[in-house]
């Protein structure tokens, strides 16, 4: 067994727990240090997880012992943090989205390329066994031609949002539900159906007291002709589904019930059994493998930027009231 | 028991079977005559259903014995047929959509108003027990504020479409799946959420050999702030669902499984049991009641025109690539 990759963890928010559980489960990674701005928080975390607490992010990236950083931090900090890490030859795993703006996304990609470090973007949804199976079914022609795709990822996170949190602010997290939740399905859809040509979006602040959007609906035209819908809100009870409609069959996937196929002529749906995957463990172990074997991660900078560009197109469309060509964005 | 309303049936296509079954089940209506252009078809139908076969539509509407006509005919014939019937003081039940164009829809309304006859438009979907229950739950505040609505009605009717059929032709049936199927959900959505302010639509001919659209996706902004999505295609295996996402709960309805509620904080959904309704019987008996009691049907000309205007807005939007205000249409 080769030596585990020593990583530093940045950002100790809600999603970090899933990341840490995976790192501690894996023999390919070792949690060596942690940083968050709140001293008390990071000291407690360091004790609990037996890693070093560092007083600054600079200290972490200058540490010769550290091989990679895991950035589970606010979107608007991703670029600066990645550029600094890459400049110190640290490999970077950054949670989705790659950055808060296209310009910053490009900076992230450039810094990692120039410094020859691995860049992996945490779009873990596509690693779900159900999404892999959907991809395989589409590729094998089980659906015939795919006419349309529908997806929704929403939850009630926004009900407890406070003005102290960065997601409160539209400038720090534009198109909040689409940027934080819906973007998972954007990666899924591009994975399943290929690139997007044109985007239109309605975004509303229907219920929020926060000065940010709480509800978004986005239409996408894919280069292959398929049209897609993506709903995302930050208020309602959790919804996560992804459906494809084809000439020969429909696929229905939702988190509660799993994956079903409805074949031509049938109104009944058949369950498709899959073996569950720990998607976070898989993406982090892939990150470690890429570092050790100098391979490219499945979702690197370009794929991360492609998803961000679709969100950006949706934002521009909702402002202009017109569809936006992806070509205009990147 | 008062005397049943004597009706003439026009159009002997696929949907007519459901209409006739309801008429024959009801004590409020009596099928007195039938007409379709194909002589053999109408003679056979008249024998089977023990009614008079008439040689022309004019003959039917001039028949003193007939009190109302049931128009189960192509969209583009609704206006002319209604105007003729109303001119002979016949009450009119016309299947959805009210007409093929806004102009013709207005003609239909005017003719019935001027001749003081009942006009009922066959949007039967809202009469489903599940949709009634959704309306009641929304009205009672069980969902809190409704943020978004999602609906899809699609089936594979288009796979067997031939150039002999009027639906083949985009001029005779523009936005085919939306005009024929999706319009049911438009009526449902307006019933549940109120009027629509703005519409955007992508429409594609993704698979059809017919020179008509096979797939549509439409976004709607409701006057109350809610945003809605409606998918409709004429190719894939049948899909019929209607979901609402609210601040306090989500509702999920599909034809296969019925109605479910997911309350705040829950990932599980609870089934809501309802008593099934024969929606076609109900709308036809309401038509008879309105004739006998001089009442207004639930879905009269105005409601029928409102749904048609949303389809028309979607068509214009898909052509111009811009959202269309409903105000521009009517």
HADDOCK unambig.tbl for C-alpha pairs under 7 A between the chains (distance, minus, plus):
assign (segid A and resid 147 and name CA) (segid B and resid 206 and name CA) 6.39 0.50 0.50
assign (segid A and resid 147 and name CA) (segid B and resid 215 and name CA) 6.80 0.50 0.50
assign (segid A and resid 206 and name CA) (segid B and resid 147 and name CA) 6.38 0.50 0.50
assign (segid A and resid 206 and name CA) (segid B and resid 225 and name CA) 6.16 0.50 0.50
assign (segid A and resid 215 and name CA) (segid B and resid 147 and name CA) 6.81 0.50 0.50
assign (segid A and resid 225 and name CA) (segid B and resid 206 and name CA) 6.15 0.50 0.50
assign (segid A and resid 235 and name CA) (segid B and resid 247 and name CA) 5.82 0.50 0.50
assign (segid A and resid 236 and name CA) (segid B and resid 245 and name CA) 5.82 0.50 0.50
assign (segid A and resid 236 and name CA) (segid B and resid 246 and name CA) 5.36 0.50 0.50
assign (segid A and resid 236 and name CA) (segid B and resid 247 and name CA) 4.95 0.50 0.50
assign (segid A and resid 236 and name CA) (segid B and resid 248 and name CA) 6.73 0.50 0.50
assign (segid A and resid 236 and name CA) (segid B and resid 249 and name CA) 6.57 0.50 0.50
assign (segid A and resid 236 and name CA) (segid B and resid 250 and name CA) 6.92 0.50 0.50
assign (segid A and resid 237 and name CA) (segid B and resid 249 and name CA) 6.18 0.50 0.50
assign (segid A and resid 237 and name CA) (segid B and resid 250 and name CA) 6.56 0.50 0.50
assign (segid A and resid 237 and name CA) (segid B and resid 262 and name CA) 6.99 0.50 0.50
assign (segid A and resid 237 and name CA) (segid B and resid 263 and name CA) 6.70 0.50 0.50
assign (segid A and resid 237 and name CA) (segid B and resid 264 and name CA) 5.18 0.50 0.50
assign (segid A and resid 237 and name CA) (segid B and resid 265 and name CA) 6.26 0.50 0.50
assign (segid A and resid 237 and name CA) (segid B and resid 266 and name CA) 6.88 0.50 0.50
assign (segid A and resid 238 and name CA) (segid B and resid 267 and name CA) 6.41 0.50 0.50
assign (segid A and resid 245 and name CA) (segid B and resid 236 and name CA) 5.83 0.50 0.50
assign (segid A and resid 246 and name CA) (segid B and resid 236 and name CA) 5.37 0.50 0.50
assign (segid A and resid 247 and name CA) (segid B and resid 235 and name CA) 5.84 0.50 0.50
assign (segid A and resid 247 and name CA) (segid B and resid 236 and name CA) 4.96 0.50 0.50
assign (segid A and resid 248 and name CA) (segid B and resid 236 and name CA) 6.73 0.50 0.50
assign (segid A and resid 249 and name CA) (segid B and resid 236 and name CA) 6.58 0.50 0.50
assign (segid A and resid 249 and name CA) (segid B and resid 237 and name CA) 6.20 0.50 0.50
assign (segid A and resid 250 and name CA) (segid B and resid 236 and name CA) 6.93 0.50 0.50
assign (segid A and resid 250 and name CA) (segid B and resid 237 and name CA) 6.58 0.50 0.50
assign (segid A and resid 263 and name CA) (segid B and resid 237 and name CA) 6.73 0.50 0.50
assign (segid A and resid 264 and name CA) (segid B and resid 237 and name CA) 5.20 0.50 0.50
assign (segid A and resid 265 and name CA) (segid B and resid 237 and name CA) 6.27 0.50 0.50
assign (segid A and resid 266 and name CA) (segid B and resid 237 and name CA) 6.89 0.50 0.50
assign (segid A and resid 267 and name CA) (segid B and resid 238 and name CA) 6.43 0.50 0.50
assign (segid A and resid 321 and name CA) (segid B and resid 322 and name CA) 6.95 0.50 0.50
assign (segid A and resid 321 and name CA) (segid B and resid 323 and name CA) 6.75 0.50 0.50
assign (segid A and resid 322 and name CA) (segid B and resid 321 and name CA) 6.94 0.50 0.50
assign (segid A and resid 322 and name CA) (segid B and resid 322 and name CA) 5.40 0.50 0.50
assign (segid A and resid 323 and name CA) (segid B and resid 321 and name CA) 6.74 0.50 0.50
